[in-house]
Amino acid sequence: MKRLLCILTAIVLCLQADAAIDFNRIFHINQPHKKDLAVENERLRVSLDSLSRIVDSLRAERIPQSSELGEVMREMEDTVEYSPEVTDSLLDIWMQSRRYSAYERVDCDMDSAGFSSNVPDSVMMSRLKAINPFFTLPFNSTVKNYMILYSEKMPQTTARLLGLSEYYMPILEQTFAKYNLPLELKYLAVIESALNPTARSRAGAMGMWQFMYTTARSYGLKINSFMDERLDVEKSADAAARYLRDAYTVFGDWNLAISSYNCGAGNVSKAIRRSGSRNFWDLYDFLPRETRGYVPAMVGAMYAMTYYREYGIEPDDVGMPAAVDTFHIDRNLHFRQINETAGVPMEIIKEFNPQYTHDIIPGSEGTCVLRLPYKWTSSFLDAEADSLYTHLADSLLSPKVLKAIKESGTETRIAYKVKSGDSLGRIAARYHVTVKQLMRWNNLKSTNIRIGKVLYIYRR
């Protein structure tokens, strides 16, 4: 693709200059010297604006074949339709229910909310400019509404997020720095899950970064009977960073890359085609409803968590430790063994190791990590040198117990949009389930289904 664009650019430049075209040089028939090639590449790079329309057309359709994002798109295009159920984030849940009592509820259309503030627009604009160096976002009514939402309408929420961020944000910053990505992308985790490592959406997305099953597996996160690495803060952040890196490669714009994290690269490409533009605000109305406010919400959270002092907000004391130690475990280990030999409270073990879904670290299947607050480091090391692995091993880690867990499997939910020619029988056969199961899972009273209906399929 890149070579094609370079060739087209060279041809157009020559035609514009009424110059002869040296096709041997363009197509590298006579291999040029590396220095000459570097000069030519630089000239072509600088001149690409002359083919901007062609470039935009091609890039809107392009998904890197070798990237993990491309693999995700190819796997999902026939089965998943991004609907409100699939694209929901916990920001939407905050506004729709009282499920999380710690957060204030705000019921309104953020596009037309018309929030007012005692802080002049000029001050908000200058503050936004000072903290938003990596992508351009105009100060308009929608962005302003989200800035006021987090800083003035939801102060308790922001206080809670600030408390959690003292522990989680350094982890996220280190991950994004590893891939040379803007550190401000860490605020996406605020919108996705309110920095909750065990968050679960209605559509089955899991963890702080709200990965769906297919996307998580495509980005190398392990999901099996014993663990779900979507709940691992460090590994899920690493996968999110790689997704965003791939998305930026596709779209060349952070607003669009961020939007694709919420609704998928396919929907953003669709919005580009329909709007005829690659400018975020030009294609704003063509994005799914749940995605339109995604970038402005991120900016609102970023603004409030930067200027919280100006609004009289203080971070909550959430009890997170200043330091955590990581241990590498290469034998099966039960949380109760750690609790009863090292004295670490069960709730602490679970809080810092939520990826182990049955309280068992399956170290015998491959080295696993155990994270404990520094306070318990010494007691854990003492127990490890004594009876940690043998304590109650015959009952907690017996072959019978391990076999039962393996046979239970892991359950995933798939959202399938009914297409022309579909029937329940055909869909059931495709996913190796029964028609009765489809009817029960979707509350269907008959086998008649309409085109466009989203069916939910549960598989182990």
Secondary structure, 3 states (H helix, E strand, C coil): CHHHHHHHHHHHHHHHCCCCCCHHHHCCCCCCCHHHHHHHHHHHHHCHHHHHHHHHHHHHHCCCCCCHHHHHHHHHCCCCCCCHHHHCCHHHHHHHCCCCCCCCCCCCCCCCCCCCCCCCHHHHHHHHHHHCCCCCCCCCHHHHHHHHHHHHHCHHHHHHHHHHHHHHHHHHHHHHHHCCCCHHHHHHHHHHHCCCCCCECCCCCECCCCECHHHHHHCCCCECCCEEHHHCHHHHHHHHHHHHHHHHHHHCCHHHHHHHHHHCHHHHHHHHHHHCCCCCCCCHHHCCHHHHCHHHHHHHHHHHHHCHHHHCCCCCCCCCCCCEEEEEECCEEEHHHHHHHHCCCHHHHHHHCCCECCCEEEHHHCCEEEEEEHHHHHHHHHHHCCCCCCCCHHHHCCHHHHHHHHHHCCCEEEEEECCCCCCHHHHHHHCCCCHHHHHHHCCCCCCCCCCCCEEEEEEC
